Amino acid sequence: MAINETLKAISDPVRRDILQMLKGGRKSAGEIAEQFNLTGATVSYHLSKLKSADLIVEEKYKNFIYYDLNTSVFEELLTWIYMLGGNK
């Protein structure tokens, strides 16, 4: 897990909103884009950043791309944060 990339990806409010949307289940790129007042290219950029941080996974089906959360990365991040507390 690349913690720096993960933290950088979730530092952006639009990307956090996308993650929150995906918490409710798989969404197509179009469904995600229609929730924002942004260009399609900008939404695609944010999805790309989330994907490169391994926070989301994509699945192509016919002419659509669907996105879903990759919860294992969140579990790893929480484990790392928890270990920071350690035994003092």
C-alpha positions in Angstrom: 0.0 0.0 0.0 1.3 3.4 -0.9 0.1 5.5 2.0 1.3 8.8 0.5 -0.7 8.2 -2.6 -3.8 7.1 -0.7 -3.7 10.1 1.6 -3.2 12.5 -1.3 -6.1 10.9 -3.1 -8.5 11.3 -0.2 -7.3 14.9 0.5 -9.5 16.3 -2.3 -13.2 17.0 -1.4 -14.5 15.9 -4.8 -12.7 12.5 -4.5 -14.1 12.1 -0.9 -17.6 12.8 -2.3 -17.1 10.2 -5.0 -16.0 7.6 -2.4 -19.0 8.5 -0.3 -21.3 7.9 -3.3 -19.6 4.5 -4.0 -20.3 3.6 -0.4 -23.9 3.0 -1.5 -22.8 0.6 -4.2 -21.4 0.4 -7.7 -22.0 3.4 -10.0 -21.3 4.0 -13.6 -19.0 6.9 -14.6 -22.1 8.7 -16.0 -24.0 8.3 -12.7 -21.0 9.7 -10.8 -20.5 12.6 -13.3 -24.1 13.8 -13.1 -23.8 14.5 -9.4 -21.2 17.2 -10.0 -21.1 20.5 -11.7 -17.8 19.5 -13.4 -16.7 18.6 -16.9 -16.6 14.9 -17.8 -12.8 15.2 -18.2 -12.5 16.6 -14.6 -14.6 13.8 -13.2 -12.5 11.3 -15.2 -9.3 12.8 -13.7 -10.6 12.4 -10.2 -11.6 8.8 -10.9 -8.2 8.1 -12.3 -6.5 9.5 -9.2 -8.7 7.2 -7.0 -8.0 4.3 -9.2 -4.3 4.8 -9.2 -4.4 5.0 -5.3 -6.2 1.6 -5.5 -9.2 3.1 -3.6 -11.6 2.1 -6.4 -11.8 -0.6 -8.9 -13.4 -0.4 -12.4 -15.3 -3.0 -14.3 -16.1 -2.5 -18.0 -19.5 -3.9 -19.1 -20.6 -3.3 -22.7 -20.2 0.5 -23.3 -20.1 1.4 -19.6 -17.5 1.6 -16.9 -18.6 0.9 -13.4 -16.7 1.8 -10.3 -16.8 0.3 -6.8 -14.9 0.8 -3.6 -11.8 -1.3 -2.9 -12.4 -1.7 0.9 -9.2 -3.6 1.5 -7.1 -0.4 1.0 -9.2 1.3 3.7 -8.7 -1.7 6.0 -4.9 -1.5 5.5 -4.9 2.3 6.1 -6.9 2.0 9.3 -4.6 -0.8 10.5 -1.6 1.5 9.8 -3.2 4.4 11.7 -4.1 2.1 14.6 -0.5 0.9 14.8 0.7 4.5 15.1 -1.0 4.6 18.5 0.9 1.6 19.6 1.7 0.8 23.2 3.1 3.9 24.9 
